[in-house]
Structures are given as structure tokens and as C-alpha cells.
Amino acid sequence: MLRLLTSNCARGLGSGVATWRPSVRLLSPGSPRIRQASDASGSRHHQSSSSESLVQLVGICSMMHLPLQSSPEGLDAAFIGVPLDTGTSNRPGARFGPRRIREESVMLGAVNPSTGALPFQSLRVADLGNVNVNLYNLQDSCRQIREVYQNVIAAGCIPLTLGGDHTITYPILQAVAKKHGPVGLVHVGAHTNTADKTLGEKVYHRTAFRRSVDEGLLDCKRVVQIGIRGSSVTLDPYRYSRNQGFRVVLAEDCWMKSLVPLMAEIRQQMEGKPLYISFGIDALDPAYAPGTGAPEVAGLTPSQALEVIRGCQGLNVVGCDLVEVSPPYDLSGNTALLAANLMFEMLCALPKVKTV
């Protein structure tokens, strides 16, 4: 199921990351240094960086310096990369997103002082490397993604995904729904991604949620789309979403305000049932996140993004993704840096994470 993909980190030599290959059973990714701690019950938990290791910018390029594992067995949650941009419709490059996000995660600490979350004292967490997608065949890539995530979820491990364009959410939701049934969705992004087809193709990043509705993967009365905006070819581009029962929160309805009240309403709407979080980095204004495939002006701020994710803390989150980071258009690295921090916030929002 896994193989080793040789790769160098931009900030130092790395020995690579493990890569998912559904046709391969297991592969040991070597012997990275694994920091562990035991709680009162004797259960052992993987740990993120110590303060000393934060200044060591060399070594294996894994998310937050976490250990690489070739199997989800024994894990509560895991970071997984899906380096796919075959489904993008504008600027390519999201296939490089997982690696760049990992590189920008090196300064992240192990606790969240703002929320009191202690993810590494609560969960066993590791980096499972990348899904070995087929860059020349989008349908085959979706099959591979679905099969990998079915194995991860069947092991009781919550996936936190580094994208990749938004196409990847569709096969991930197929795997999630196989375990949990139709799920609620908090989708943060610039576009609804509910197109039917383009150039005769029914699967690409702008159709992810249309296909998910077609297959009954979503509990449509528990779907919220936040930050939607941009020009359109029709005067009512949100009709499909609203006709399905989605709540569509336009970006202009978020301007100059806190989103804490909105998230209080959404928490009630989710009813404690299984919830998936899908965060397109294009939800943010390109002043903060220019490195994306289809930027739209006048988006959310980073603080609003934190309010949305923190507003999901304690809900029954069964999976998350952060997609549409395109490093070729992210010369400063700020987009990937923001993405890495948002992934950490998603980890902190998982249901079993203790807070103080």
C-alpha cells in the first residue's frame, strides 16, 4: 500500500516521504526518529516537534516533523498528501501543494495556546505520505484515492488531507460515506464546485460536490458553503446549491465581521452527526493566499478562517482537507504557511482532542 518517494525539502536534505500505492501492501519507510509519550493509562502517543527541533530545518520532510508510517493501523489521525492537479481548470501546480505545506509546517508547535487544544497528548498521529495518483488519468486517480481512504478509515484513523486540487474531495467523500453514511459538510472556498460538466467531463475540481450529491454522499441539509464569491456566467450561480438545501454564505456577508456567531448557528445545524471539513485556500483573499489556481478578490481573512475551523471544535469531525495550494504562484511561501497552520487547527478540532 505504501512506497517511498525520494524527495528533498527546500530547507534541507530529506530522505523522502512514504507514498501510498494501493497495489502494494506495506513498506517500512526506514527508521525516522519517533518521539512518544505515555499518558496515565500507559497509552503511547506520537509527539510533534520539541522546542529544540524547531530550529533543526533538516531531515525527513514530514508534516510537523511527525514520524512517517506505512500503515494507518494504531493511529487516531494521520496527515496524507494527494499531489493531484489534473482536475484544475485554470492555473496548475497544486500537485506540489503537499510537499510545500509540509515544508512550511516545520515551525509549528505541539499545543494550541489559543484554544487550549493538546492534540499530541490526545491522539496517536503520524504522516502517511502521499497517495500515488495517476497524473495521466483522472478517473484512475479518483479510484486510487478512494481505495486508500477506505483502508485508512476502516482502520479507525481520521484523515487530514494535504491537496491537491478540489477534485480529490469527491473520492475522499466516497470513502467517508462508505463508513459513516451521508455526512454533513463545512466547505470553505471561493466557488461552490457544483458544476455538472465541462468539455464533456463530469469529474474535475468544479464538479466535486455535484457528483457527491448525485451519489448521496452528503446530508444536504447539513451542508454549508462559506466565502463564495466571484463573477459568473449566470445571475444566480448558487441556485443549484440552494435547491439541494445547502446554506450558502457569500463572502460579502462575511466582510468586516467576526464569524463566531455564524459558527454557533452551524454547530446547531450539524446536530453532532458526522461532519467533513473541506477548505479551499482560495476562500481567502489573494492578498493573504495568492498561491492558488483560481483566485478571487475580496475573500476571507486568516482570522476568519481560524474562526471557522475553531468553530468546529468538539463536533463529530470524521475527516478534513486543505486544497488548491499552488506553490508556483506562491513565491513568498505565505499561502503554504497559512495552509500548514490551518491543517494544525483542523487537527486541534478533532473530537477526541483534549483541551485545558
ZIBELTA-V425832 format. One record per pair of residues at least 24 apart in sequence whose C-alpha atoms are under 10 Angstrom apart, sorted by the first residue. I is the first residue (numbers start at 1). J is the second residue. If there is no record, write none. Layout:
<<I J> <I J>>
//
This chain:
<<1 25> <1 26> <1 27> <1 70> <1 71> <1 131> <1 132> <1 147> <1 148> <1 151> <2 26> <2 27> <2 28> <2 29> <2 69> <2 70> <2 71> <2 128> <2 129> <2 130> <2 131> <2 132> <2 148> <3 27> <3 28> <3 29> <3 70> <3 129> <3 130> <3 131> <3 132> <4 28> <4 29> <4 30> <4 70> <4 129> <4 130> <5 29> <5 129> <5 130> <5 132> <7 60> <7 61> <7 99> <8 58> <8 59> <8 60> <8 61> <8 99> <8 103> <9 57> <9 58> <9 59> <9 60> <9 61> <9 62> <9 99> <9 100> <9 102> <9 103> <9 104> <10 57> <10 58> <10 61> <10 99> <10 100> <10 103> <10 104> <11 56> <11 57> <11 58> <11 59> <11 61> <11 103> <11 104> <11 106> <12 56> <12 57> <12 58> <12 59> <12 60> <12 61> <12 103> <13 57> <13 58> <13 59> <13 60> <13 61> <14 57> <14 58> <14 59> <14 60> <14 61> <14 62> <15 58> <15 59> <15 60> <15 61> <16 59> <16 60> <16 61> <16 62> <16 68> <16 129> <17 60> <17 61> <17 62> <17 63> <17 68> <17 69> <17 70> <17 81> <17 99> <17 127> <17 128> <17 129> <17 130> <18 62> <18 68> <18 69> <18 70> <18 80> <18 81> <18 127> <18 128> <18 129> <18 130> <18 131> <18 132> <19 69> <19 70> <19 80> <19 81> <19 82> <19 128> <19 129> <19 130> <19 131> <19 132> <19 133> <20 70> <20 71> <20 80> <20 81> <20 82> <20 128> <20 129> <20 130> <20 131> <20 132> <20 133> <20 144> <20 145> <20 148> <21 130> <21 131> <21 132> <21 133> <21 144> <21 145> <21 147> <21 148> <22 131> <22 132> <22 133> <22 143> <22 144> <22 145> <22 146> <22 147> <22 148> <22 149> <22 151> <23 144> <23 147> <23 148> <25 70> <25 71> <26 69> <26 70> <26 71> <27 69> <27 70> <27 71> <28 68> <28 69> <28 70> <28 71> <29 67> <29 68> <29 69> <29 70> <29 128> <29 129> <30 68> <30 69> <30 70> <31 67> <31 68> <31 69> <32 59> <32 60> <32 65> <32 66> <32 67> <32 68> <32 69> <33 60> <33 65> <33 66> <33 67> <33 68> <34 65> <34 66> <34 67> <34 68> <34 126> <35 65> <35 66> <35 67> <36 67> <36 120> <36 121> <36 124> <37 120> <37 121> <37 124> <38 121> <39 121> <39 122> <43 121> <43 122> <43 123> <43 124> <44 121> <44 122> <44 123> <44 124> <45 75> <45 76> <45 119> <45 120> <45 121> <45 122> <45 123> <45 124> <45 125> <45 126> <46 75> <46 119> <46 120> <46 121> <46 122> <46 123> <46 124> <46 125> <46 126> <47 110> <47 119> <47 120> <47 121> <47 123> <47 124> <47 125> <47 126> <48 106> <48 108> <48 109> <48 110> <48 111> <48 119> <48 120> <48 121> <48 125> <48 126> <49 106> <49 107> <49 108> <49 109> <49 110> <50 108> <50 109> <50 110> <51 107> <51 108> <51 109> <51 110> <53 106> <53 107> <54 105> <54 106> <54 107> <54 108> <54 109> <55 106> <55 107> <56 106> <56 107> <57 103> <57 106> <57 107> <58 106> <60 103> <61 99> <61 100> <61 101> <61 102> <61 103> <61 104> <61 105> <61 106> <61 127> <61 129> <62 98> <62 99> <62 101> <62 102> <62 103> <62 105> <62 106> <62 126> <62 127> <62 128> <62 129> <63 98> <63 99> <63 100> <63 101> <63 102> <63 103> <63 104> <63 105> <63 106> <63 108> <63 126> <63 127> <63 128> <63 129> <63 162> <63 340> <63 343> <63 344> <64 101> <64 102> <64 103> <64 104> <64 105> <64 106> <64 107> <64 108> <64 109> <64 110> <64 126> <64 127> <64 340> <64 344> <65 102> <65 103> <65 105> <65 106> <65 107> <65 108> <65 109> <65 126> <65 127> <66 106> <66 125> <66 126> <66 127> <66 128> <67 125> <67 126> <67 127> <67 128> <68 125> <68 126> <68 127> <68 128> <68 129> <69 125> <69 126> <69 127> <69 128> <69 129> <70 126> <70 127> <70 128> <70 129> <71 126> <71 127> <71 128> <71 129> <71 151> <71 152> <71 155> <72 125> <72 126> <72 127> <72 128> <72 149> <72 151> <72 152> <72 153> <72 154> <72 155> <72 156> <72 157> <72 158> <72 159> <73 151> <73 152> <73 153> <73 154> <73 155> <73 156> <73 157> <74 124> <74 125> <74 155> <74 156> <74 157> <75 123> <75 124> <75 125> <75 126> <75 152> <75 155> <75 156> <75 157> <75 158> <76 122> <76 123> <76 124> <76 125> <76 126> <76 153> <76 155> <76 156> <76 157> <76 158> <76 159> <76 350> <76 352> <77 119> <77 123> <77 124> <77 125> <77 126> <77 127> <77 128> <77 152> <77 153> <77 156> <77 157> <77 158> <77 159> <77 160> <77 318> <77 319> <77 347> <77 350> <78 123> <78 124> <78 125> <78 126> <78 127> <78 128> <78 129> <78 152> <78 157> <78 158> <78 159> <78 160> <78 161> <78 319> <78 347> <79 125> <79 126> <79 127> <79 128> <79 129> <79 130> <79 158> <79 159> <79 160> <79 161> <79 162> <79 320> <79 321> <79 343> <79 347> <80 126> <80 127> <80 128> <80 129> <80 130> <80 131> <80 149> <80 152> <80 159> <80 160> <80 161> <80 162> <80 163> <80 321> <81 127> <81 128> <81 129> <81 130> <81 131> <81 132> <81 159> <81 160> <81 161> <81 162> <81 163> <81 164> <81 321> <81 322> <82 129> <82 130> <82 131> <82 132> <82 133> <82 141> <82 145> <82 161> <82 162> <82 163> <82 164> <82 165> <82 168> <82 321> <82 323> <83 130> <83 131> <83 132> <83 133> <83 134> <83 135> <83 162> <83 163> <83 164> <83 165> <83 168> <83 323> <84 131> <84 132> <84 133> <84 134> <84 135> <84 138> <84 141> <84 142> <84 163> <84 164> <84 165> <84 166> <84 167> <84 168> <84 323> <84 324> <85 135> <85 138> <85 163> <85 164> <85 165> <85 166> <85 167> <85 168> <85 204> <85 205> <85 293> <85 323> <85 324> <85 325> <85 326> <86 133> <86 134> <86 135> <86 136> <86 137> <86 138> <86 141> <86 164> <86 165> <86 167> <86 204> <86 205> <87 135> <87 137> <87 138> <87 139> <87 164> <87 165> <87 166> <87 167> <87 168> <87 201> <87 203> <87 204> <87 205> <87 206> <87 207> <87 208> <88 164> <88 165> <88 166> <88 167> <88 204> <88 205> <88 206> <88 293> <88 294> <88 324> <89 165> <89 198> <89 204> <89 205> <89 206> <89 293> <89 294> <90 292> <90 293> <90 294> <90 295> <91 291> <91 292> <91 293> <91 294> <91 295> <91 324> <91 326> <91 328> <91 329> <92 164> <92 165> <92 292> <92 293> <92 294> <92 324> <92 325> <92 326> <92 327> <92 328> <92 329> <93 164> <93 165> <93 291> <93 292> <93 293> <93 324> <93 325> <93 326> <93 327> <93 328> <93 329> <94 162> <94 163> <94 164> <94 165> <94 166> <94 291> <94 292> <94 293> <94 323> <94 324> <94 325> <94 326> <94 327> <94 328> <94 329> <95 133> <95 135> <95 162> <95 163> <95 164> <95 165> <95 323> <95 324> <95 325> <95 326> <95 327> <96 162> <96 163> <96 164> <96 324> <96 325> <96 326> <96 327> <96 328> <97 162> <97 163> <97 164> <97 165> <97 291> <97 292> <97 322> <97 323> <97 324> <97 325> <97 326> <97 327> <97 328> <97 335> <97 336> <97 339> <98 129> <98 130> <98 161> <98 162> <98 163> <98 164> <98 322> <98 323> <98 325> <98 326> <98 327> <98 336> <98 339> <98 340> <99 129> <99 130> <99 162> <99 163> <99 327> <99 336> <100 162> <100 325> <100 326> <100 327> <100 330> <100 333> <100 335> <100 336> <100 337> <100 339> <100 340> <101 162> <101 163> <101 322> <101 325> <101 327> <101 333> <101 335> <101 336> <101 337> <101 338> <101 339> <101 340> <101 341> <101 343> <102 127> <102 162> <102 336> <102 337> <102 339> <102 340> <103 333> <103 336> <103 337> <103 340> <104 333> <104 334> <104 335> <104 336> <104 337> <104 338> <104 339> <104 340> <104 341> <105 336> <105 337> <105 338> <105 339> <105 340> <105 341> <105 343> <105 344> <106 337> <106 340> <107 337> <107 340> <107 341> <108 337> <108 340> <108 341> <108 344> <109 344> <110 344> <110 348> <111 344> <111 348> <111 355> <112 344> <112 345> <112 348> <112 355> <112 356> <113 355> <113 356> <114 310> <115 310> <115 313> <115 345> <115 348> <115 349> <115 355> <115 356> <116 348> <116 353> <116 354> <116 355> <116 356> <117 313> <117 345> <117 347> <117 348> <117 349> <117 350> <117 353> <117 354> <117 355> <117 356> <118 347> <118 348> <118 352> <118 353> <118 354> <118 355> <118 356> <119 344> <119 345> <119 347> <119 348> <119 349> <119 350> <119 352> <119 353> <119 354> <119 355> <120 347> <120 348> <120 353> <120 354> <121 353> <121 354> <121 355> <122 348> <122 350> <122 351> <122 352> <122 353> <122 354> <122 355> <123 347> <123 348> <123 350> <123 352> <123 353> <123 354> <124 157> <125 157> <125 158> <125 347> <127 159> <127 160> <128 152> <128 159> <129 162> <130 161> <130 162> <130 163> <138 167> <138 168> <138 203> <138 204> <139 171> <139 203> <139 204> <141 167> <141 168> <141 171> <142 167> <142 168> <142 169> <142 170> <142 171> <142 172> <142 174> <142 203> <143 171> <143 172> <143 174> <144 171> <145 169> <145 170> <145 171> <145 172> <145 174> <145 175> <146 170> <146 171> <146 172> <146 173> <146 174> <146 175> <146 176> <147 171> <147 172> <147 174> <147 175> <148 172> <148 175> <149 173> <149 174> <149 175> <149 176> <150 174> <150 175> <150 176> <150 177> <150 178> <150 179> <151 175> <152 176> <153 178> <153 179> <153 180> <153 318> <153 319> <154 178> <154 179> <156 318> <157 318> <157 319> <158 317> <158 318> <158 319> <158 320> <158 347> <158 350> <159 318> <159 319> <159 320> <159 321> <159 347> <160 277> <160 278> <160 318> <160 319> <160 320> <160 321> <160 322> <160 343> <160 344> <160 346> <160 347> <160 350> <161 278> <161 319> <161 320> <161 321> <161 322> <161 323> <161 343> <162 320> <162 321> <162 322> <162 323> <162 324> <162 325> <162 339> <162 340> <162 343> <163 279> <163 280> <163 281> <163 321> <163 322> <163 323> <163 324> <163 325> <163 326> <163 339> <164 205> <164 280> <164 321> <164 322> <164 323> <164 324> <164 325> <164 326> <165 204> <165 205> <165 206> <165 280> <165 292> <165 293> <165 322> <165 323> <165 324> <165 325> <165 326> <166 193> <166 204> <166 205> <166 206> <166 207> <166 208> <166 209> <166 278> <166 279> <166 280> <166 321> <166 322> <166 323> <166 324> <166 325> <167 193> <167 203> <167 204> <167 205> <167 206> <167 207> <167 208> <167 209> <167 323> <167 324> <168 203> <168 204> <168 205> <168 208> <168 321> <168 323> <169 205> <169 208> <169 209> <169 212> <169 276> <169 277> <169 278> <169 279> <169 320> <169 321> <169 322> <169 323> <170 203> <170 204> <170 205> <170 207> <170 208> <170 209> <170 210> <170 211> <170 212> <170 213> <170 217> <171 208> <171 211> <171 212> <172 276> <172 319> <172 320> <172 321> <173 208> <173 209> <173 212> <173 215> <173 217> <173 218> <173 276> <173 319> <174 211> <174 212> <174 215> <174 216> <174 217> <174 218> <175 217> <176 217> <176 274> <176 275> <176 276> <176 318> <176 319> <177 212> <177 215> <177 216> <177 217> <177 218> <177 219> <177 274> <177 276> <178 217> <179 318> <180 217> <180 273> <180 274> <180 275> <180 318> <181 216> <181 217> <181 218> <181 219> <181 274> <182 212> <182 213> <182 215> <182 216> <182 217> <182 218> <182 219> <182 220> <182 222> <182 273> <182 274> <182 275> <183 216> <183 217> <183 218> <183 219> <183 220> <183 221> <183 222> <183 223> <183 270> <183 273> <183 274> <183 275> <183 276> <183 317> <183 318> <184 217> <184 218> <184 219> <184 220> <184 221> <184 222> <184 223> <184 224> <184 269> <184 270> <184 271> <184 272> <184 273> <184 274> <184 275> <184 276> <184 277> <184 316> <184 317> <184 318> <185 209> <185 218> <185 219> <185 220> <185 221> <185 222> <185 223> <185 224> <185 225> <185 246> <185 270> <185 274> <185 275> <185 276> <185 277> <185 278> <185 317> <185 319> <185 320> <186 222> <186 223> <186 224> <186 225> <186 226> <186 247> <186 266> <186 270> <186 275> <186 276> <186 277> <186 278> <186 279> <186 308> <186 309> <186 312> <186 317> <186 320> <187 223> <187 224> <187 225> <187 226> <187 227> <187 228> <187 248> <187 276> <187 277> <187 278> <187 279> <187 280> <187 283> <187 320> <187 321> <188 224> <188 225> <188 226> <188 227> <188 228> <188 249> <188 277> <188 278> <188 279> <188 280> <188 281> <188 282> <188 283> <188 284> <188 300> <188 305> <188 308> <188 309> <188 322> <189 225> <189 226> <189 227> <189 228> <189 229> <189 250> <189 251> <189 278> <189 279> <189 280> <189 281> <189 282> <189 283> <189 284> <189 296> <189 299> <189 300> <189 323> <189 324> <190 225> <190 226> <190 227> <190 228> <190 229> <190 230> <190 250> <190 251> <190 279> <190 280> <190 281> <190 282> <190 283> <190 284> <190 285> <190 294> <190 295> <190 296> <190 297> <190 298> <190 299> <190 300> <191 225> <191 226> <191 227> <191 228> <191 229> <191 230> <191 237> <191 238> <191 250> <191 280> <191 282> <191 283> <191 294> <191 295> <191 296> <192 225> <192 226> <192 227> <192 228> <192 229> <192 237> <192 238> <192 240> <192 241> <192 248> <193 225> <193 241> <194 237> <194 238> <194 239> <194 240> <194 241> <195 237> <195 240> <195 241> <196 240> <205 324> <209 241> <210 240> <210 241> <210 244> <213 241> <213 244> <218 275> <218 276> <219 244> <219 245> <219 246> <219 270> <219 273> <219 274> <219 275> <220 244> <220 245> <220 246> <220 247> <221 245> <221 246> <221 247> <221 269> <221 270> <222 246> <222 247> <222 266> <222 267> <222 268> <222 269> <222 270> <222 271> <222 273> <222 274> <222 275> <223 247> <223 248> <223 266> <223 269> <223 270> <223 275> <223 276> <224 248> <224 249> <224 266> <224 269> <224 270> <224 277> <225 249> <225 250> <225 278> <225 279> <226 250> <226 251> <226 253> <226 254> <226 262> <226 279> <226 283> <226 300> <226 305> <226 308> <227 251> <227 252> <227 253> <227 254> <227 255> <227 280> <227 282> <227 283> <227 284> <227 285> <227 298> <227 299> <227 300> <227 304> <227 305> <228 252> <228 253> <228 254> <228 282> <228 283> <228 296> <228 299> <228 300> <229 283> <229 296> <229 297> <229 298> <229 299> <230 295> <230 296> <230 297> <230 298> <230 299> <231 296> <250 299> <251 283> <251 284> <251 285> <251 297> <251 298> <251 299> <251 300> <252 298> <252 299> <252 300> <254 299> <254 300> <254 301> <254 304> <255 298> <255 299> <255 300> <255 301> <255 304> <256 300> <256 301> <256 304> <257 304> <258 303> <258 304> <258 307> <258 308> <259 303> <259 304> <259 305> <259 306> <259 307> <259 308> <259 311> <260 304> <260 306> <260 307> <260 308> <260 310> <260 311> <261 307> <261 311> <262 307> <262 308> <262 311> <263 307> <263 308> <263 309> <263 310> <263 311> <263 312> <264 308> <264 311> <264 312> <265 311> <266 308> <266 311> <266 312> <267 311> <267 312> <267 313> <267 314> <267 315> <268 315> <270 312> <270 315> <270 316> <271 315> <271 316> <272 314> <272 315> <272 316> <272 317> <273 315> <273 316> <273 317> <273 318> <274 315> <274 316> <274 317> <274 318> <274 319> <275 312> <275 315> <275 316> <275 317> <275 318> <275 319> <275 320> <276 312> <276 315> <276 316> <276 317> <276 318> <276 319> <276 320> <276 321> <277 309> <277 312> <277 317> <277 318> <277 319> <277 320> <277 321> <277 322> <277 346> <278 319> <278 320> <278 321> <278 322> <278 323> <279 305> <279 308> <279 309> <279 320> <279 321> <279 322> <279 323> <279 324> <279 339> <279 342> <279 343> <279 346> <280 321> <280 322> <280 323> <280 324> <280 325> <280 339> <281 305> <281 322> <281 323> <281 324> <281 325> <281 326> <281 335> <281 336> <281 338> <281 339> <281 342> <282 323> <282 324> <282 325> <282 335> <283 324> <284 335> <284 338> <286 335> <287 334> <287 335> <288 334> <288 335> <288 338> <289 325> <289 326> <289 329> <289 330> <289 332> <289 333> <289 334> <289 335> <289 336> <289 337> <289 338> <289 339> <290 325> <290 326> <290 327> <290 329> <290 330> <290 331> <290 332> <290 333> <290 334> <290 335> <290 336> <291 324> <291 325> <291 326> <291 327> <291 328> <291 329> <291 330> <291 331> <291 332> <291 333> <291 334> <291 335> <291 336> <292 323> <292 324> <292 325> <292 326> <292 327> <292 328> <292 329> <292 330> <292 335> <292 336> <293 324> <293 325> <293 326> <293 327> <293 328> <293 329> <294 324> <294 326> <295 324> <302 338> <302 339> <302 342> <305 338> <305 342> <305 345> <306 341> <306 342> <306 345> <306 346> <307 345> <309 342> <309 343> <309 345> <309 346> <309 347> <309 348> <309 349> <310 342> <310 345> <310 346> <310 348> <310 349> <310 350> <311 349> <312 345> <312 346> <312 348> <312 349> <312 350> <312 351> <313 345> <313 346> <313 347> <313 348> <313 349> <313 350> <313 351> <313 352> <313 353> <314 348> <314 349> <314 350> <314 351> <314 352> <314 353> <314 354> <315 349> <315 350> <315 351> <315 352> <316 349> <316 350> <316 351> <316 352> <317 346> <317 347> <317 349> <317 350> <317 351> <317 352> <318 350> <318 351> <319 346> <319 347> <319 350> <320 346> <320 347> <320 350> <321 346> <322 346>>
//
